Amino acid sequence: MKIEEQRLVDQGLASNEPCIGAAFCTYTFDPAFFEESVLRAVLQLESDPVEDAARYHEEARAALKRIPVACVIDGSVLRGGRRLPYDVHVVRGRTYHPKVYLVLYESEARLAVGSGNLTRSGIEQNTELFFVRRLRYDHRPDAVILRAVSTFLSQSKKLARAEGAQLDLVRKTITNRVGSTVDDREAPAEARFVTTFGESLIEQISRALPDKATITRIGVLAPFYEHDDHHAADSVEGVDSILATLATLRPTDNLAVDVAVPWDDAAVIAPDQPESAALDEGRLWAWRRKQADGVERVDYVTIHEAKTQRVRAVDAHGRGIYLDRAEVEAAILDHSLWPLSRPQVFAPAKILGAIARTFTLQLWLHPTTQRALTIQRRPLHAKLVTITARERGKTHTLVLMGSANASKSALGRPVEQRGNVEAGVLLRLDGEARLHELLPSLVAHTLDGVLLVERPAIEHGVDLSAWIRDAVHDATQRTLTITWSEHGPAALGDWQLRYCDTTRLHGSGAALTPTTLEDFDLDAASAELTFRADGREWPVPIRVLDLSALPDNPALATLGLRELLAVLGRRVGAERISTIHNTRGVAGVNDVLDAVFGEGFGPTDVFKAWWGIADELSNAATVSAFRARLHGHLGAQRVWEQLRDCSDRELSQDEVWLYGCELLRELTLVTIAQGPDHADKRSLLDAFVHSLRTELRSRAPDRTRHAWVEDVAKFYGTGAIDAAP
């Protein structure tokens, strides 16, 4: 088995179908990359985020109101730069380390579970491994995986402190298509989604092994290992490491252990004056030559012995080979073959030494710098565990591909025992699958031939922004409410909360009650606050309480009745309104509306608005889009409230009632297409219709004073005083 190389976003997650929901779980999160590359592809946004940032932002806001998108991220490495109002759930107080990316389409879901963070390096530059699969809702094994991922999303949200509706909407979209009943007996044997909630990954690997199976080989590929190996003893039993735990699950007497490590100083260009080296020193050599596909690459060989005509060596995959001595010497002369200094690699020396004294250890190096058509720097960030076992004469390999490094906190402990939050996929393959077969860029070498260096532990410092529990923007009320935590990571002194380079709040110590800012509009430039304290600053995501109430463009925040009727009646586009507002102000908008409506709007203008809303409700692809047309910034409720609040000089109450009856009639005629979301859409529509009908009863003119009321009531039926509830 060889892992296919592909672009994760373009080839794995994006589709020609419209997206109907997406959820992303990651450790490190780069908002700018996510918005400009990942969201742009997944949501099929056409505007350029750099060349036409304003149009892109407006298009993205409109899409997010129709399509639920949520991210769950680790708070210790939170980066600033978020501009779009998707939901962000921040997990603090533990290591949240999964990389799970799920995008839903009407005919299928696309899932990626692996090692790459939601950053440019994690998605486009590092050497990463992902399990990528298209999942059909009507295929039972795929549905089992989707239900497991949905459960994981729910568990992750509980760890985050802020609320948010979008993740629940994504999960509801899944449930509407695959159901909610989980039965482990349905789980497919070849692929299973696994996490550290409830049980450690080591325990799940052990359970997947048949009782009478014996392990013949284990393989571990990871850039980070234990940081606490300085207490390792001389025997495997005394080594407090996950490698020792893996090695002693069900071993044979001749257990082989493959360990792959990052090799950061790999050379792909011959030095001007290569050092001289004998051909029998067992050194690693770099060889630039054409491969079988005709592309010139740098390959590696370890040369052990030179005779008159042949040179004995080991190739990059650990196979013994013989080379023509004349060819070798010619390559040395033209500097296409040169000896390398002792490779410096990152791995725990004492742990590997103890493993090597008990088992057969094969070290594999991953060159960070690689050369094919161009020189590329591809740091190793992939994580992989393989367990090869024999049972009744048959060999199979369990492969764990996901986010977990080779450490106790990642593989050896569940979340409930303060282990990391990790996620992966457990695969079962026939036969023996070794690390270099799965990742051909690995280079075989010996433990005594490398210089082992331990990576220093990463210190993140105290994050004082953890004092802020939530920052919620109510687009309808135009407020921003800051909720404070009862406890924080350290004492909080003087602080500032800034938004778009302006200080909006300041104080000393955490507030005991929520703090509300009035007249707050979410700017296109930012969807986060900046919290300054103790000489440092941190981003604080702003959560939008109701995305449907958020205008696509801030210039549309204060649309009046005439603007709403013009846009919904398709007399003037919302984009044109916002452009005129930004360039000519309110007076310019009024000039355009005067040209459209003349002396004032009439029944036809209102009816066209109702017809437009009804048409969009019938064609709404998602529950979010349906709700936006009922309750959103350009929805039926907003227009009805504007009509209802008109003064008697603009509209009589009789006219308002008549317009409400027409709206009710149009809504009762809306056809909701049959599909997984039909019941949710119908529930929203029925609730709105019931509320409107109740209000119209109380607003109906007195039919004893106006003879025409009876005729109108008969025509509309459901708009009459005596209409059935």
N, C-alpha and C positions, 0 to 999 in steps of 0.2 A: 504494500500500500504506500502510495506517495501522496502527500498532501498537495492539493491544487493551489497554485498561487493566483490570486485575483484581487481586484479592488473591492473592498468590503461594501462601501456605500453604493457605488454604481452597479456592481454586479450582484451583490448579495441582498441589499435592503430595498433599493429603489425599484419601482415597477412602472409600467405604462398605465396601470390602473390608478384611479384616484385613491389616496390614502383615507382611511376612515378612523384611524387612531394609532398612537405610537407611545411607547414607554422605553426609557433609557435608564439603566442602572450602571453607575461607574464610580470609580475611586477618584481619579483626577478628572476635572471637567473644565474645558476651555469654551466659554460661552461664544466668543467670536467665531471660532472654528465651527462649533455646532450649528450656529445660526446661518452662517454664510455658506457652509459646505453640506452638512448633513441634512438640516431642515430644508434647505433649498432644493435638494434632490428628492427627498422623501415627499414633500408637499407639492412638488412640481411648480415651484415659483419661477416665474419667467424674468422678472426684473433683476438687474445686476446690483448686488449689495454694495458695491464700491462705486461704480460709475453713476448709479441712479439710486442712491441710498434712501431717499424719501419715498420714492415709488415702491421700492422693495419693502420698506417697513410697512407701508399701508397695505400692500398685497399680503404680506406675512400675517399682519394682524387680522385681516379678513379671513384668512385660511384657518388661523388658530381658533377663531370663534366657531368655525364649522367642524374642526377636527381636534379632538382632545389629544394633547401632548403633555407628558409629564416626565421629569427627570428626578432620580433619587441619587444623591451624591454624598461623598464624605466631607464633613465640615472642616476637617483639619487642613485640607489642601484647597479650600475654596478660592477661586480666582474671580476677579472682577471683569466687567465688560458686557454683562447681559443687557440686551436692549429689547427683547421680545417677551411678551407676557405669558409664556407657557409656565406651567407650575413647576416649582423647584422644591423638593423635599430634602432638607439637610439633616444628615445623621451625625450626631455628636456623641462623645463619650465612649466610643468603640471604633474599631477599624472596619469601615464599610468598603469592601474590596471587590465586589463582583463586577463583571463586565457583561451585561445582559441587555441586548438591544432587540426590541420586538416592534414590528411595523405591521399593522393590520390593513388588509385590502378586502374587497367584497368576496372575492373568490378564494383567497388564501391568506395565510399569515406568513411573514418572513422573520426568522429568528436567527440571531447570531449570539453565541455564547463563547467567550474566550478570554484572552489575556490583554487585549488592547484597550487602553483608556480612551475616553471620548475627547481626544486631543489630536492635533495634527500628527504628532509623532506616533501616537498610539494607533491611529487609523491608516496613516500613509507612509511612515518612515521606518519605524522599528521592525524587527523580525517578531511577528506575533502569530499566534495560532487561534483560529476560530472554528467552532462547529457552526456551519451555516446550513440552514435547511428551509425549504418551502413546506409549510404545513397546511394540509387540507382540513377544513372544519368537519367534513363528513367521513374522514378516515380515522378509525378508532385509535390507532397508535399515535397519530398526530394530535388528536384531541386530548389524549392523556398528557402529552407534553405541554400543550397549551394550558390545560387546567393546572398543571404543576407550576408553570411560570406565573399564572394568575395568582395562585396562592402565595408564591414568593413575593410578588408585588405588594400584596396585602400585608405580609409580614414585614416587609421593608418599610412600608408607610407607617406602621405602628412604631418603628424605631425613631422616625423623624418626629419632630415636635410640632411642626406647623400642619395645619389642615390643608385642604385643597380638593376640588371636585374632579379634576381632570383624570387622575389615576383611577378613581372609581369608575369614571365613564369608560375608560379603556377596558377595565375588567368587565364591566357590564356588556360591552360590545363583544368580548370573548364569550361570556356566558350565554348571550343570546344566540350564539352560533354553535357552541359545542355542548351546552348544558353545564350543570354544576356538580353532578355526582361523580365522585372520584372512587375508583376501584383499582387497587394496586395489581389485581390479577389481570387487568387490561394492559398493563405496562409492557411495551415491546422489549424483547430481549436484546435487540441490537443497539438501542440508544435509550438512555434514561437521564432526564434532567435531575441533577442532585444539588443540594445546598447544605450549608452547615446549620440550618434551623432544625433542631430536634436531635440530630445525630452527627457525629464527626464524619468527615470524608473517609478517613481510614476505616471506620466501622462499616461504612457502606461498601467500600471496596472489599472488605473481608466477607461481608454477607453475600456479595456477588460471586465469590469463589465457591465452587462445590466443596462439600465437606471432605471428600477424599482426594481432592486435587492437591498436588505438590507444586510449589513455585520453583521454576528453573532459572528464571531471570527477572530482574526488576530494572526498570530504567527511569531516571529522573532528569528532566530538563527544566531548569529554572535559573533565573538570574540572581535570586536571593535565597540564601539558606539561613540556618540558625545563626543568631548573633551571640548566643550564650554557650558556644562550644569550648570556652576556656576551662570548663570543669570536666571535659571529656576524659575518661579513664583509658587505660590501655586495652581493655577488652570491649567487645561490642556490647556485652550486657551492661556495661557501665556508661555507655555513651548515651547521653540524654538528647537524642536527636530523632527526627522523623525518619531519616534514612535507616537507622537501626531498627525502628519499628517496622518499616516496610520489609526489611531484610529478614525479619524473624516471624512473619505472618505464618507461612507454611513452607519453610525452605527445604531444599534437598541438600545433600552433603556437598555438592559442587555448585552452589548458587553463584551465578554470574550477576554482577551489578554494573550497569551502565550509568554514568553520571555525565551530563553535559553542562558546561560552564561557559560564561562569557570570556572571550579573548579580545581584549580591547586594543592591544598593540600589534595586531596582525598587519604585516607589511604586504602591499600589493605592487610596490614599485621598487625595483632593485636599487640599492644604494650606489652612489658614484664609485665607491671603492669597497666592494663587498669583502668582508673578512674571509681569510683563507680557512678552510676546514677540510679535514680528511674525510674520505668517503666511508669510513668505518666507525664513526663516532656515535652513531645512533641519534643524530641530530635531525631536526625538522627542517626541511627545505621548501622554499616556494618556487613554483615552476609556472611561468607564463607561457602558455601554448594553446593552440587551437584544440577545441574539444570535438566530440563526435558530431555536434550540430553545426560545426564550422565557425563558431564564435570563439574568439580568443579570451580565455579566462585565466585567472591565477588558481592553480591547483597546488596541493601540498602532498609531499611524500616524506617519509622518515627513512633515511638511508642507513643500513646497518653494516654492510660488508661489500667490498669491491674486489673482484677478481680480474683476471686478464681481459676477459671479454664481457663479463656480466656483472651487474651490480644488484645485490639483494636489497629489497626495500619493502616497506609497507605503505600501501596507498591510503588516501584520505578516509576510506571506509574500513580500514583495518585489515585489508586482505594482503597476504604476502604476494609480492610480484618480483619479477626480474626485469631489469632494464639493460639496454645495450650501453656498454661503457663508453663507446665512442660518441653516441648521441648525448650521453650525460655530460661528457667533457666539453663537447661543442656548445651545449647549452650554457655551461658555466662560463665559457669564453665570451659568448655574446650577451652575457648578463641576463639571460632569460631564466636561468636557474641559479639561485643563490641561497646560502645557509642563513637561518634565522637565529637571532638571539633567543635565549631561553624565554618562552612565552610567559607573560604575566597574566594570570587568570584569577577570577574572583570565586573563591570557594573556601569552606571551613577546613583548614589543614588537619586538625586533630581528628575530626569526625571521619574524613576521607582516609586518613592514615589507619584508624582503627578498623574501618570497613575493609581496607586492602589487606590487612593482616589476617583476616578471617575468611574473606570471600575473594573471588576473582574479579578484580575491579578493572573496568575499561573506562578511561577518561576520554571524553569527547569535547573538543574545543569549537566554539562558534566564533568565527572571525567577524568582528564588528565592521571592519572595512572590507568590502568585497569589490571585485573588479570583473566586469563582463564587457559590455559595450561602453560603459562609463564606470567611474569609480563612485561607489555609493557607501555611505555610512549607515549600517543597519544594526543598531544595538540589539542585543538579545533581550527580549522581554516576554517571550513565549513561556508557557508553563505546561508541562506534560508529565504524566506518570504512566508507565506501562508495567503490567504484571503478566508475565508469561507463565502458564501453568499446564501441567499434564494430568489427564484423568482418563483412565482406561485406555491408554495408548494413544489418545488424541491430545493435540496441543491447541490451545487458544490463548489469546492475549486480551486482557482488560486494559482499556485506554481511558484515563481520566484527562480530559482536555478542559481547561477553564482558567480561573483566576488565581488559584491557590499556589503560592510559592512552597518550597520544601521546608516548611517550618511547622512546629507544633501548633502555634496559634492559628495557622491556616488549614492544616490537614488533620491535626490531632485533637482538636477541641471543638465542640459545638458552640453555637452562639450563647446558649444558656449557661455555659461554663466560661464565659468571657473570651471565647474564641472569636476569630474574625468572621465577618459575614462574607462568605465565599459562594460561588456558584460554578457549576461545570456540567459536562455531559459525560456519562460513563458509557463507553462503547465496548462491545464484545466482537473481536475479530478472530477468524479462523487462522490457525497457524501462529508462528512466531513473528511479531512485528517489533523491530528494534528502532531505537531512536534515529539512527542515521538513515533508515529506510523511510521514516516519516518526514525527516528534515534533512535532505541530501547535502546541505551546505556544511554539516558537521565534519570535523577533522579528528581522526583517531590519534591519540598520543598517550604517553605514559605519565603516571603520577610523579615519578622522580625526574621527569624531563621538563616540569613547569615550575614557576614560582607562584605559590599560592598567596593571595592577598585577601584579607577579609574586608568586605565593604563596611564602612562606618554606619552606625545607626542614624537614621534621619531624625533630627530634632525640629519640631514644628513650633515650639514655644506656646505661650498661653494665648488663647484666642478670647479676648474680652468681648467680642461681638456675641458670644454665647449668652450674654446677659439678655439679648433681645430674642424673645420667643417667636414673634411673628410681626410682620409689617404688612397690613392689609389695606388695599385701595378699593374704596367703594365708588365706582364710576358714576353711579346714579346720584349719590349725595356729594360727590367730589370731595371726599375726605381720605385721609391716610391715618390709620390707627396703629400705633406701636404698642405691642403687648410685651411686658417685661417678665423675665423669669424670676422665680423666688430665690433661686440660688445660682451663682455663677462660678467660673473656674478660679477666680481670684478677686481681691478687693477692687472695686471700681471707683476711681476718682473722677476728675473732670473729664467730660466727654462732649463730642459734637456729632450730630447727624446731619450729613450734607446730601443734597440732591442736585445734580447738574451744576456742581461747583458753587452752590449756594447753601449756607448754613441754615437749616430749617428748624433745628432743635438743639439745645445745649443744656447741660446741667452737671450735677455732681452726684454720683451714686445712682443706683437703679431706682426707677420710679415704682411706687407701690401699686399704682392703678394705671390702666391704659392711657396713653397720651394720643390725642386726636388733633390732626392738622386740618383746618378747613381750607376750602378753595384750592384743593390739590388736584391737578390733572397729570396723568401719566404722559411724560414727554416722549417723543419718538427717539430721543438720544439715549434714554436709559430706563431700565426696569429694575433698578436696584438703588439702594442708599449706600452711602459710605459712612462707616462708623469710625470715628477717630478717638483714641484714648491711649494714654501712656506712651505718646510719641509714635504710635503705629496706627494703621488703618486697615479695615476689613470691609469687604462688600457684604451687604445685607439684601437678599432677594426681596422684591416687592411682590406680594401675591394679590392678584386681582380677584375680588370677591365673586364677581359675576362677569365672565368674559363677554357675554352677549350684550352687556350694557356698555362695553368699552367702544368708543368710536374708532373706526379704522384709522382715521386721521385726527389728530388733536384739534384741527380747525373745524371739525364737524361736531365738537363737543356740545355746542349750544344751538343746534338746529331748532328752528321754530316750526310752526305748523305749515307755513307755506313751503319752506324748504323740504320738509318731509313729504308733503303731497307731490311736489315737483319730482323728487327722486323716486318715490315709490310708484307714482303714475308714469314713470319713465319719460317725463318731459325734459328733465335735465339730469345728467349723470352726477353721482356723488363726487367723482373725481373732478369734474368741472367746477362744482360748487366749492370744493376745497381749494382748487387752484385760484379761482377768483377771489376767495376770501383771503388767501395768502398774499395775493398781488395787489388787490384793489380794496380790500377791507369789506366791512359790512355794507357800505354804500354801494359798492360794486355788485354784491350779491343781490341787493334790493333792486338794482336797475335790471338785472337779468330776470328776476321774478316778476317785476312789473311788466316786462315784455311778454312773459309766458302767460300770466293770469289777467293782464289788463287791470280792470278796476277791482278785481277780487276773484277768489276761487269759487267754484260752484259745485253743484251735486256731481257733475260728471268727473270733476277732478278728484273728489273724495271716492267715488265709485271706482275710478281707475286705480287708485291706491289700494282699495280692498281687493280688486281683481289681481293686481300684481302680487299682493301678499298671498292670496289663495293659490296662485299659480306656483309660487316658490315653495309653499308648504307641500304641495303635491309632488314637487320634484326634489325635495330636500333629501340628500343621500344619507345623512347621519342624524342621530337624535339631537346633537348639538346644533346642527344647522336648522333643524325644525324648531327647536326652542328659541333660537335667535330670531326667527321670523315671527314668533309669537310675542316674546318678552324682551327682545333685544333693542339696541339703539335705533334700529330702523324697523322695528317690529310693530305688530298690530296694537299691542298695549300702549306703546309710546304715542302712536297717532291718536288712539282713542282718548288717552288722558289729555292730550293737547286740545282735542275737540271739546271734550267735556269741560275744560277749564276756560274756554273762550268766554269773553264778556258778552252780555246780551246785545251790545252794539254790533258785535261781529256776527254772532249766530244766536238765534232764539233757541230756547231749550227744546222746543218742538222739533226744530231742525236737527239738533244734536241727537234726539231720540230716534229720529228717522234714519240718520246716518248709522247709528248703533244697530238698528234693526237690519239694515243692509249688510253691515259687517257680520252680524250673527248669521244671516242667511248664507253669505258666501262661505263662512267657516263650516256650516253644517253640510255644505255641498263639496267640501274638500275630499278628494279621494286619496287615501293613503295606500300606497302599493303594498301588497303582501310581501313579507320578508321577515328576517330575524328581529328587526327593530320595530315592527308594526305595533306591537302592544304598548311599547314605551311612547311612541309618537301619539297613538290614540289616547293614552292616558293624559298626556299633556294637553291635547286639543280638547278633550272632554272637560277637563278641569277649567280651562279658559272659557269654553262655551257656557258652562254652568254658571261661572262667576258673572259673565257678561249678561246672560239671560236674567239672573237675579237682579242685577243692577238696572236693566232696562224695565223690569216690572215696576221698580220704585220710581223710575223717571217718566213713565208713560203719561201722556196728557190725559186729562179728565174727559172720557168719551161722552159724558152727559153734556159737556159744554161745547165739544167739537164733533160735529157729525162725521167728519172725514176720518177720525181716528178708527172707527169701526171698519171702514173699507181698507185702511192701511194694515190694520191688525189681521184682517182676513187674508190679505195678499202675502204678508210675511209669515203668518202662522206662528212660528217660534218666537217672533218679536212681540206678540200680543200679551196683554195683561194676564189672560187666562191660559197662557201656554203651559204645556206639561213640563214639569221639572226634568 
